[in-house]
Each structure stands twice: as C-alpha cells, then as structure tokens.
C-alpha cells in the first residue's frame, strides 16, 4: 500500500472516531466523579456497612457509575494507542490487548465490589461477623492512640453513649470496625475482586506509561502532556480518582474534539510521526546565524512543535 494512502486512511479513521472518543473520555471522568459523590460513607467500616444495609440503592448506583466510567476510558486509550501505532514502527501492536483489558478488569472489579460490600453488610448487620481483635487488644490500641494524640483525642474522635467513657466508646468502635472488615474479607468474591482490581490497576499503569511515552516520541502529545500521561498511570495506582488522571483524560477529550487552544499537534494531520525537537537540537539551532526555533512564525500555535527559522539573506 502506498505510504500516502496509508496516511490518508489513518487520518480518515481518526477523524471518524474523534467525536465518540472525545465524548467518552470526558464522560468517563464525569461518571467517576458521580460515583464518588454517590459513595456510601461513615465513621469507620462498621458505619459504612450499616449505611449500605440501609441504603443499598446508593451502593449500586455508585458502583454502576464507576463501572461505566472505567469502560468508557478504554475507548480513548485504544484510540491513542492505534494513533501511535500508525506512526511508530517500533510500537508493539500486541499491547492493544493490555490497553483494552486494563480498564475492563477494573470495571469487572467494580461490579464484583458491589456484591462483596452488599453481602458483607447483610452479614455484619445480622450479627454473624466476629472481630479478630480481643477486647484487651482493642483497649490497648485506644490507650496508645490517647497517649500519642493527646488526652482529648478520644473525646473528639469518638462519640460516647450516655454514661459511657470515651475509652469504652473507642474500644467498641475498634471491635465493630474489625468485625466489619472480617465480614468483607470473608466474603466469597472478595479475593477475586481484589485480584482482578490489582491486575487492572497495574495494567492501566503500564498502558498509560507506554502510550504516553510513544505519544511524546511521535509528536501526538506535547512533552508536558505526554509526560503527564505517564504520571497519570502511577497516580491512578495510588487513587482511581486522582486529580492527575482525571485532568489528562479531560484534556485528551478536548484535544480530540478540537477544543484545545492552538489545535492538535501536526503529527495528527500528517498521519505520521512529527517528533518534537530535543533540547540539544534547539540549542544547536539557536547557535546558528539567523537560526533558532521560532514558534510565532509557524502559525500552528501552542500545540505544534516549533520549526527552525529560515536564514534571511
């Protein structure tokens, strides 16, 4: 196939999928934020399970929003991978499986987590969960907290019932939270949900790092955003709703939709790699008489790599 035909097909495919990918990238982040807003919270694991038992619908809605959000993020990842693959001969095409599987595994883990938490809540509220801590161990932990945090810590942190001391309230919370944790850990699907979730998280880390690296090398993303994509994978491992990860996917959605000031880097329109000049190349060009890298004369804006200024005779 002639090279120009290949480039034309690449541009046509990317143009055809640009709008769905841009919307999916932004919508995925929005759904993840919605899932956070709908999460069931409480003072300790025991309170969380009680809230889940009382408001099971919120758990399901939060889990489904997270599941759909993670599935949507698979589309921009696959789109960007295909773009770098079309422009980089050394890009390993078989890694497309990892790019698609990582968010899929995370979505499956979110679905399993709904069942795990719901089952654990039923068991805990029914009184079938026993703590692994003894009363003595719980008391020792509370005493250590009081000594390390100060005498008023237990009074501020725990809300004792009428006639109950702050220390006794702390002991009760410790035992309840431990029983709740045991209920979650002993649920049949808990190990599977944890394993699938870890596989998906590490897979997404590898996918974002690899795609970000090659996006930088081929000129599809600027040095800043290509580096941010690699950092976003690490940030996601630390927290699925990390600020860095969300910012990257929102930016990429806007970039694909054409709403970024300065437009997309020229590698998108060229259908081939347009590498960014290295710091050494910039320095060498600036040392030439009448040379240098001129961003203002390119007419391509912030998103394009600067071109070398022509010598004026």
N, C-alpha and C positions, 0 to 999 in steps of 0.2 A: 504494500500500500504506500503511495507517495506520502512524504512527510507532511506536506501541506494539507492533504486530505485528512490525515490523522489529527492534525491540529484543529482543523475545522470541525471534525466530529467531537473532539474534546470540548471545544467551545460550545458547540450545539448542545451536548449533553449537560454541561454545567449550567447553561442558560435555562434549559428546560426544567431543571431541578432546583434552581436558585430560590424561587418563592417558597415552595414547600419546605426546603431545608432551613431557610431563614426563619420562617414561622415556627417550625419545630424546635429550633434552637432556643428561641425566646420563650415559647410556650412551655418547654421543658423546665426552664428555670422558674417560671411563674408557678407551675404546678408543684415544684419542690418547695417553694415558699408557702404555698397554700397548705401543703402537707404539714409544714412546721407550725403554721397558725392553728391547725386543727388537732395538733398533738394533745394527748391527754397528759396533764401534768399533776404533780402533787408533791407534798413534803415527804420525800422518801419513796422507796419502791412499794411499800405497803399501801400508801395512799394512792399511788398510780394504779395499782391493781383494783382497788376499791372503786376508783373513778371509772376504770374500764368496765367493771361489772355493772356500774350504774348507767354508764353512757357508752354502750358498745358501738352505737352508730358512729360516734366521733372517731373511734379507732379504725373502723372500716373505711370511712371517708378519707382519713389521713393516709392510711396505707395505700388506698387505691390512687390517690393523687400522687403519692411518691412513686408508685409503680409506673403509672402512665408517664410521669415526668422523666423517669430514667429511660423508659423505652423511646421516648421522643429524642433524647440526646444521642441515641445510636445513629440517627439519620445524619446530623451534621458531622459526626465523627467519620462515618463511612464516606460521606461526600468529600471531606477534606482529604481522606486517605486516597480516594480514587484520583483526586486532583494532583496530589504529589506523585502518585504512581505514574500518571501520564507524563510527568515532567522530569522524572528521575529514573534513569536506567537501573540504578542500584537499589531502588526501593523493593523490598521483599513483598511480592504480591500475596503470598500465602498468609501474611499477617492480617489480612482483611477479616479472617475468622476471629482473631483476637479482638479486633476493633468492634465487631458486631456482638461477640459473645459477652464481653465485659459488662456493658450496660444491661444486657439480657439477664445475666446471672444476678446482677444487683436488683433487677426488677423481681425476679423469682424469689430472691431472699426477702424482699419487702412483702411479697404475698404470703410467704411462709411465716413471717414475723406476726402477721395479723392472727393467724391460727394459734401460734405459740403464746402470744400475750393473752388472747381470749381464753384459751384453755387454762393457763396459769391463774388468771383472775377467778375463774369458776372454782378451781381447786383451793385457792387461798381463802376466798370468802366462805367457802363451805367448811373451812377449818381442817382440811385434810393435809395441809403443809406444815411440816415441823422444822424449826430452826436448827441449824447445826451448832450454833453458839449455845453455851450454857449460861445460866443466869449470872454465875460468877464471872465468866469471861465478858459478858455484856457490861457488868458493873465496872470491871477493870478498865475497859475501853472508855467508859464515861468518865471515870476518875482521871485517866490520862488526858482526856480532852479538857477537863476543867483545869488541870494543872498547867497544860501547855497554852491554853487560850485565855486563861484568867478566870477568876472566881465567878464573874457574872455571865460567862459563856452559856452555861446550861439554862440559866433563866431566860436569856434572849433567844436561844436556839430552839428550846423545847417549850411546849405549852402544857404545863401540868394540869391534871384534872383537880377538882376541888378536894382539898385535903391531901394531895399527893405532892411529894417533893420533886424539884427539878431533876435530881439524880434518878429517882424512880421513873420519872417520865422518860428520861434518856434511856434507861435500861429497857423499858417497854418498847420504845421506838427501834432500838437496836435489834431486839428479838423479832419484832414484826417484820422489819425490813429484811432480816436474814431469812425468815420463813418465806417471804415473797420471792427472794432470789432463788431459794431452793425450789419453789414451785415452778419458776421459769426454767431453771436448769434441768429439772427432771421431766419436763415436757418432751414427748417422743420426738417432735420435729425440731427441737432446739438445736441439737448438733448439726443437723442438715442445714438449717437456716444460717447458722454461724459459718459453716464451711463454705456454702455457696456464696455468702456475702463477702467473705475474705477473698475467695477466688475472683469475684467480680471487682472488688476494690483494687487488688494488686494488678488485675488485668487492665483496668482503666488507667492505672498509674503508668503501666508500660505503653498502652496505646497513646495516651496524651503526650507522653515524653517522645515517643518515636515520631508521631505525626507532627508535633511541634518542631522537632529538630529538622525534619525534611521540609516542612513549610518554610522554615528560615533559609535552608540551603537552596531551595528552588525559587525563592522570592515571592511565594504566595502570601506570606505574612512578614511584616517588618521585624526587625531584630527584637524590638520590645515585645510585640505580641507573640512572636514565635517562642521567645524565652518564657513568656507568661503561660503559654500553653503547657510547656514542660513543668513549670512550677505548679500549675493547676492540678496536674496528676498527683503530685506529692500532697498538695493541700486537700484534695478530695480524700486521700487516705486518712488524713487527720480529722476530717469532718466533711460529710457529704454536702453540707450546705455552706461550705467555706466561701468567703467573700471573693477570693481569687478565682475559684472555679466558676462561680456564677457570672462574674464580670467577663471572663473570657467567652463563655457561651453567648452571653448577650451581645458582646462586641462582634463575635463571628456572625451571629444572625443579622445584625445591622450591616456588616460588611457585605455579606452575600446579597442582601436586599438592595444594596447601593445607597444606604443612608449614612455612610461614614464620610465626613468631610475629606475632600481630596480624592475620593473614589478608591477603587481597588488597585493594588499594585499591578504593574504592567504584565507580570507573569500570567495573570488570569486572561487578559485579552490576547496575549501572544500565543497561548496554548503550549508554551514550552518554558523551561527554566530561565529566569532572568535573575541571576544571583546578585545579592547586594554587594557593593564594593567593601572590601575589608579595610580596617583602619590603615594597614600598610599601603594599600592601593590609593587611598585618599591622600595620605601623606606624600607619596611619590608624585601624585598628580599635582598637588599644590606647590611642589618644589619646581615644577616645570615653568619656564617663562610663559606667561599668558595662560597657564593651565589652571587646574583646580576643578573642584566639583561644584557645580552651580545648580542649586535646587530651584532657583527662581526662574531660570531660563528654560526649564524643561516643559513647563506648562502642565505638569502631571500632578502637582500638589503633594501633600504630605505623604500619601500612600505609595509613592513611587521612589525607586532608588535614584539618587541624583546622578546625572550624567556629567561627563567631563566637558568642561568649557573649551570650545574651539579657540585656537590661537587666532588673533586678529592680525592681519598683515598691514 
